[in-house]
């Protein structure tokens, strides 16, 4: 398959290793990569607006959900695959999962209607891990930077069963929408997961072809 640019998708609940794997792929693979976290486009000021007002905790989940819906709409209108992208989670799938859990069915359905307009990944991978491994990773993260801890991180400690249900639901959603390949990172290093993805997507071969083309031009 002749691919101009790769759009790799890494999905999963917190502490599965997505961000670390994305960075490892970027470092290991000789292609130029842009890493997107949740949002599809960097220059979307609607997300900045949401971040600013979220600090004051003024509104409920429905209001914030609709703001994220608007931000995603803007993303979908602006997005174009003009470089190799690693998409570290998506607003689309996480919002559907989150609002389904809360019982905000109308809002979840609004997001689901955007599935057909969302860019389809070249390859999609769903990263998961058992609860004990996630807790170990959480403890390490807390020691390094307490500010990086999210509400979902604490959910692992407060209600692990609820977290596992959300993990299963998000995988089923990711698999249905993007045919995601499941990777359990429990007993794997970040490098092993990155190497598996690089090998599966034949990214090393792509890098070699790129080098050969560059040599021929020179």
Secondary structure, 3 states (H helix, E strand, C coil): CCCCCCEEEEECCCCCCHHHHHHHHHHHCCCCEEEEECCCCCCCHHHHHHHHHHCCCCCCHHHHHHHHHHHHHHHHHHCCCCCEEEEECCHHHHHHHHHHHHCCHHHHHHHHCCHHHCCCCCEEEEEECCHHHHHHHHHHHHHHCHHHCCHHHHHHHHCHHHHHHHHHHHHHHHHHHHCCEEEECCCCCHHHHHHHHHHHCCHHHHHHHHHHHHHHHC
